[in-house]
Structure formats: structure tokens, C-alpha cells
Amino acid sequence: MKKKILFVWMALLLMSLWGCDDVAGPGIGGTPSGNNNNNNSNDWLIPISEVFDGGPGKDGIPALTDPAVVPASDEDYLTDSDLVLGYVEGNEARAYPHDILDWHEIINDRIGDVNISVTYCPLTGTGIGWNRDIDGFTTTFGVSGLLYNSNLIPYDRVTDSNWSQIRLDCVNGEKIGSEIKTFSMLETTWKTWKEMYPFSTVVSTNTGYNRSYGRYPYGSYRTDDQYLIFPVANKDARIPNKQRVHGIVAAGNAKVYPMELFGSQVSVIMDGFEDGAYVVVGNESDNFAVSFFRDPGDGTDLSFSAVQEQYPVVMTDTEGNMWDVFGTALSGPREGTRLEHARSFMGYWFSFAAFYPQVVIYEDQ
């Protein structure tokens, strides 16, 4: 009974946040509501009893497509400590602020020749770049209104299939079982991003929607460690629930790297996981961590070390190459080479434990 009251309360909260005109009636309980207009079969790769309707309904949280952007120098609504998700393609850099993503969760965009969906779940703190090109067609993603382990379930607008953000695959519909391809994204503070990419553009608050950008819509959720709105399948007390960690996902398992491992300067971790050899680079003070395969594509197992105060360059190797935060060699014999990024992202610890019960925590050697 208490659980049902909690869900009703959350649905009413969401309705007040987004406005009644935008919200379909909430489906309360362990099955998706018909208000999601889901035309897919009942075949799911995840337990249907653990899929919950978050309240606003399908598209009740409106994804953005081709967002308006402004130069970083013209931005006037972010503080230095605000978190952004950043992407670089060629000579273009773009920042997607949490302040916008908290209210829209998905931004469909195109940078250069890349069709990208920036997917972000405020309840799990996970931001991941998805490739919108799937099996020969290009789609946009929308917010289904459904949640699994408190995590966003996007749907693609070509096949209406439902995808799990943290699982990185399709869990229901025509594309069931298909894996999503991801892009390397950098989650960091606005201050750090501007230092790395001063020529960047940033998504504007001119979205076409009337939202309180800059006001976090979930109250004390991200600061109250015990506050979980929806059930999760597995709880693990080794790390506080809401602590942000960097996680690598491989072979149905995950390994996480707590941010305190990186300290106040750029630090490099050479590590292996599930038969993969990785380099993980981060800086706790500047609030970022990213990871790549160490093999640049020719079978060489490169050895990396940190580079200080040369952003966006963060590491070098024994060949003398200088690598940036997106794994691109900016100088050296491999100039122009881009390391393959790990299937990795930042998120709250509890979300990795929920999806990957055998999750490994890296311990400094």
C-alpha cells in the first residue's frame, strides 16, 4: 500500500511539473499503462512486472530534435559548476546541459555527418550518446514514459520499439535484441568544457517549451542518498547509492571507477576487464572520466601516462602521441587516429548495481 501511495504521489508531482496539457494519465503499478500507446507485442527481454509507468505518459516528457544552439560565449543561463554532456565531431563541439536534459531527457541532433541522440535519465544520472542510424534507417528517439530499474526507456519513432538506456539494447518491439551503437561523450562541468572547447556551441533555452530550466525538477532526489522513487532489482551498499561513478559495460557485466580515484589532477588507469584492455583517464576536481581501448587498431597495446594543463589533451604514450579526452591523437606519429571508446558512461552507483549485479569496483593498486 505504501508503494502504491508513493507512485501516486510521484505521478501527481510529475503532472504538476509538466502541466496537465502535456501529461497522459499515470499508470500505477508493475505493468505499463495503456496511455503509452505502445503498439508492440508483449515480448520483453526484461521482466514486464518490473517495468513501471513514470506518470507523464508517452512523449509527456518531450524530446528535443534539432535544438537551437548558441556560441558558448553567448550563453547566459549556466553556472561554472553545472554539468553538461559534450560531444566533438571534427571541428564542431557541442554541449548539452543537464539543465535542459533534466526536463527533456533526449535530444536528437546532427553534428557534421553524425546523427546522434543524447539520452539522459535524471533518476539514474546516466548520459549516453546513441547513434540514430540503425540497420539502414535513421530515426529519432522519444521518451516512452516507461522505466526499468528507475532508468529511462526510449522508443525509436520508426519502429516504435522500446530500448533500455543502461542495457544499451532493444527490449521490446520489432528491433528486440538489437544493440545500440554509442558515441563517446564527455560529462563534466560547464567551466571545464569551456576551457577544453571555447569554440563550442551549447543548446539554448529557446526550446519551444515553457520549462523552469535551471531548477532541478526532482526536489532532494540527487542529494538524498536513500531516496529512490521507483523499485530497483538489486541494491548494493558497497558505495553510496547516489555517488557518481564511471562505468564500463562489457559481456553483460560492468566495472566502475569511483571519481575519487582520479584526484585533483589528470590521472590515468591502465586496466583490463572482460578480455578488454582499457585506459581510463579522469580528474575528480574537473569532474570527468572517460575510457578507451588501448589498441589503436593495429594490435599494439599502447601504454599511456597523464598530461597536465594542456586541455583538451589529457594523455600521452610511449610513442609520443598526444591524445585528447575523446581519444583522438592531436599530434605524434598517430596524429588523426581515434581510439575506440569503451561502452562506458557516468551514472549513480545504484544504477550500475541494479542492471549488473556482479558489478566490479576498481580498487587502486
C-alpha positions in Angstrom: 0.0 0.0 0.0 2.9 2.4 0.9 4.5 1.7 -2.5 1.2 2.5 -4.4 0.8 5.7 -2.4 4.4 6.7 -3.4 3.7 6.0 -7.1 0.5 8.1 -7.0 2.4 10.9 -5.3 5.1 10.8 -7.9 2.6 10.8 -10.7 0.9 13.9 -9.3 4.3 15.6 -8.8 5.2 15.0 -12.4 1.8 16.2 -13.6 2.4 19.5 -11.7 5.9 19.8 -13.2 5.0 19.3 -16.8 1.5 20.7 -16.8 -1.8 18.8 -17.4 -1.9 19.6 -21.1 1.3 17.6 -21.7 0.6 14.6 -19.5 -1.4 11.5 -20.1 -2.9 9.8 -17.0 -0.4 7.8 -14.9 -0.3 4.0 -14.9 0.4 2.9 -11.4 1.8 -0.5 -10.6 4.0 -3.1 -12.1 2.8 -3.0 -15.7 3.0 -0.3 -18.4 -0.1 1.8 -18.8 -2.2 1.8 -22.0 -1.7 5.5 -22.0 1.7 4.9 -23.5 0.0 3.9 -26.8 2.5 1.0 -27.1 1.8 -0.9 -30.3 4.4 -3.6 -29.6 4.0 -7.2 -28.7 4.0 -8.5 -25.1 7.5 -10.0 -25.7 10.1 -8.2 -23.5 13.7 -9.0 -22.7 13.2 -7.6 -19.2 10.6 -8.6 -16.6 7.3 -6.9 -17.5 6.4 -6.8 -13.8 9.4 -4.5 -13.2 8.5 -2.0 -16.0 6.8 1.0 -14.5 4.9 3.9 -16.0 6.6 7.0 -14.7 3.5 9.2 -14.9 3.6 11.7 -17.8 2.9 9.1 -20.5 4.4 8.6 -23.9 6.0 11.8 -25.1 4.7 13.6 -21.9 8.3 14.4 -21.4 9.0 16.0 -24.9 12.3 15.0 -26.5 14.0 17.8 -28.5 15.0 17.5 -32.2 17.4 19.8 -34.0 17.8 22.1 -30.9 18.6 25.8 -31.1 22.2 26.4 -30.1 24.3 29.5 -29.2 28.0 30.0 -29.0 29.4 29.2 -25.6 30.5 32.9 -25.3 26.8 34.0 -25.6 25.3 31.5 -23.1 23.7 33.3 -20.1 22.0 30.6 -18.0 24.7 28.2 -16.8 27.0 28.4 -13.8 30.5 27.1 -13.9 29.6 24.1 -11.8 26.6 23.0 -13.9 27.1 19.6 -15.5 27.0 19.2 -19.3 27.4 16.3 -21.7 29.8 17.3 -24.5 30.4 15.8 -28.0 33.0 16.7 -30.6 33.0 15.7 -34.2 35.7 17.2 -36.5 35.9 20.9 -35.8 32.5 21.1 -34.1 31.9 20.8 -30.4 28.5 21.0 -28.6 27.4 20.9 -25.0 24.1 19.5 -23.8 23.4 20.9 -20.3 21.8 18.8 -17.6 19.6 21.9 -17.0 17.9 21.2 -20.4 18.2 17.4 -20.2 16.5 17.2 -16.8 13.3 18.4 -18.5 13.6 16.7 -21.9 15.8 13.6 -21.3 16.5 13.1 -25.1 17.9 15.5 -27.6 18.1 14.3 -31.2 20.8 16.2 -33.1 23.1 16.1 -36.1 26.7 17.3 -35.8 28.7 17.1 -39.1 27.7 13.8 -40.6 26.8 12.2 -37.3 23.2 11.5 -36.3 23.2 11.5 -32.5 20.6 11.2 -29.7 21.8 12.4 -26.4 19.9 10.3 -23.9 19.9 11.3 -20.2 18.0 9.8 -17.3 17.7 12.2 -14.3 16.8 9.3 -12.0 19.9 7.2 -12.7 22.2 10.1 -13.6 23.2 8.4 -16.8 24.0 10.3 -20.0 24.9 8.4 -23.2 25.3 9.3 -26.9 23.3 7.0 -29.1 23.6 6.5 -32.9 20.3 7.3 -34.6 21.4 5.2 -37.7 20.0 1.7 -37.1 20.1 -1.1 -39.6 19.9 1.1 -42.6 17.4 3.7 -41.4 17.7 6.9 -39.4 15.4 7.5 -36.6 14.8 9.9 -33.7 14.1 8.7 -30.2 11.3 9.8 -27.9 10.6 9.3 -24.2 8.3 6.3 -23.7 7.3 7.3 -20.2 8.3 3.8 -19.0 11.1 3.0 -16.5 13.0 -0.1 -15.7 15.2 -0.1 -12.6 14.4 3.6 -12.4 16.0 4.1 -15.8 14.8 5.7 -19.0 13.2 3.5 -21.7 13.5 5.5 -25.0 11.5 4.4 -28.1 12.5 4.8 -31.7 10.0 6.6 -33.9 10.5 4.4 -37.0 9.6 1.0 -35.5 8.1 2.2 -32.1 10.4 -0.3 -30.4 11.4 0.2 -26.8 15.1 0.4 -25.8 16.8 0.2 -22.4 19.2 3.1 -21.9 21.6 1.4 -19.5 21.3 -2.1 -21.1 22.1 -0.4 -24.5 19.7 -2.7 -26.3 16.1 -3.0 -27.6 13.9 -4.8 -25.0 10.6 -4.8 -26.8 9.2 -4.4 -30.3 10.4 -5.0 -33.9 14.1 -4.5 -33.1 14.1 -6.6 -29.9 17.5 -7.9 -29.1 19.4 -5.3 -31.2 22.2 -3.4 -29.6 22.5 0.3 -29.8 25.8 1.9 -31.1 27.1 4.6 -28.8 29.3 7.7 -29.2 32.0 8.9 -26.8 30.6 11.7 -24.7 32.3 13.8 -22.0 30.3 14.6 -18.9 31.9 17.4 -17.0 31.3 20.9 -15.6 30.5 23.9 -17.9 33.7 25.5 -16.7 35.9 22.5 -17.7 34.1 22.1 -21.0 34.6 25.8 -21.9 38.3 25.5 -21.0 38.6 22.5 -23.3 36.4 23.7 -26.2 36.0 27.5 -26.0 34.6 27.5 -29.6 31.8 25.1 -28.6 28.1 25.8 -29.1 25.6 24.9 -26.4 21.9 24.1 -26.5 19.8 27.2 -25.9 16.8 27.5 -23.6 14.9 28.6 -26.7 13.4 25.1 -26.9 9.8 25.9 -27.8 8.7 24.7 -24.4 8.0 26.7 -21.2 10.1 24.9 -18.6 12.0 26.1 -15.5 15.4 25.5 -16.9 18.0 25.8 -14.1 15.5 24.4 -11.5 16.0 20.7 -10.7 12.6 19.1 -11.1 13.0 16.2 -8.6 13.5 18.0 -5.3 16.0 16.4 -3.0 16.4 13.3 -5.2 20.0 13.7 -6.2 21.2 14.7 -2.7 19.2 12.3 -0.6 21.1 9.0 -0.9 18.2 6.8 0.3 15.5 8.4 -1.8 14.6 6.1 -4.7 11.3 6.8 -6.3 10.9 3.5 -8.1 12.0 0.0 -7.2 15.3 -1.4 -8.4 16.2 -5.1 -8.8 19.4 -5.2 -6.8 20.8 -2.9 -4.1 24.5 -2.9 -3.2 25.8 -1.0 -0.2 29.4 -1.0 -1.1 29.2 2.6 -2.4 26.5 5.2 -1.5 23.6 5.0 -3.9 23.9 8.4 -5.5 27.7 8.6 -5.8 28.7 9.3 -9.4 31.0 6.7 -10.9 32.4 6.0 -14.3 31.3 2.5 -15.6 32.5 0.3 -18.4 29.9 -2.2 -19.7 31.2 -5.4 -21.4 30.0 -9.0 -21.9 26.9 -8.5 -19.7 28.8 -7.1 -16.8 30.1 -3.8 -15.6 33.2 -2.4 -13.8 33.1 1.0 -12.2 35.7 3.6 -11.3 34.8 5.9 -8.4 35.7 9.5 -9.1 38.0 9.8 -6.0 40.4 7.5 -7.8 41.4 10.4 -10.1 42.2 13.1 -7.5 42.9 16.7 -8.2 45.0 16.2 -11.4 44.5 14.3 -14.6 45.2 10.6 -13.8 45.4 7.5 -16.0 44.4 4.0 -15.1 45.6 1.1 -17.2 43.2 -1.8 -16.6 41.6 -4.9 -18.1 38.0 -6.1 -17.9 36.2 -9.0 -19.7 39.1 -9.6 -22.1 39.4 -5.9 -23.0 42.5 -3.8 -22.3 41.4 -0.2 -21.4 42.8 3.1 -20.5 40.6 5.2 -18.1 41.5 8.9 -17.7 39.9 11.4 -15.4 40.2 14.3 -13.0 37.9 14.5 -9.9 38.5 18.2 -9.5 37.4 18.9 -13.0 34.7 16.3 -12.8 35.3 14.0 -15.7 36.3 10.4 -16.6 36.4 8.7 -20.0 37.7 5.3 -21.2 39.0 3.7 -24.4 40.5 0.5 -25.7 44.3 0.8 -25.6 44.8 -0.9 -29.0 44.7 1.9 -31.7 43.5 -0.7 -34.3 46.7 -2.4 -35.3 47.2 -4.8 -32.5 49.5 -2.5 -30.4 48.9 -2.4 -26.7 49.8 1.3 -26.0 51.0 2.4 -22.6 49.6 5.8 -21.5 50.5 8.4 -18.9 48.8 11.6 -17.9 49.3 15.1 -19.3 48.6 18.1 -17.1 47.3 21.6 -18.0 47.1 21.0 -21.8 43.3 20.6 -22.3 41.8 19.0 -24.3 45.0 16.8 -24.3 44.9 14.5 -21.3 47.4 11.8 -22.0 50.5 10.7 -24.0 52.0 7.3 -24.8 55.5 5.8 -25.2 55.4 6.6 -29.0 55.0 10.3 -28.2 51.4 10.8 -29.3 49.2 13.4 -27.6 45.6 12.2 -27.0 42.6 14.3 -26.2 39.5 13.5 -24.0 37.8 11.9 -27.0 40.7 9.5 -27.7 42.0 11.4 -30.7 45.7 11.8 -31.3 46.2 15.5 -31.9 49.9 15.2 -32.6 52.6 12.5 -32.9 53.1 9.6 -35.3 49.5 8.5 -35.0 48.0 12.0 -35.5 44.4 11.8 -36.5 43.9 8.3 -35.1 40.9 7.9 -32.8 40.9 5.2 -30.1 37.8 3.1 -29.9 35.8 4.3 -27.0 34.6 1.8 -24.3 30.9 1.3 -23.9 31.0 3.5 -20.8 29.3 6.4 -19.1 28.8 8.2 -15.8 26.0 7.3 -13.5 24.8 6.9 -10.0 26.3 3.8 -8.4 22.9 2.2 -7.6 22.0 2.1 -11.3 25.1 0.0 -12.2 24.4 -2.4 -9.3 20.7 -2.7 -10.4 21.5 -3.6 -14.0 24.7 -5.6 -13.4 24.5 -7.4 -10.1 28.1 -8.8 -10.5 29.5 -5.3 -11.0 33.2 -5.0 -10.2 34.6 -2.0 -8.3 38.1 -1.0 -9.3 40.5 -0.6 -6.4 43.6 1.5 -6.7 46.6 -0.9 -6.7 
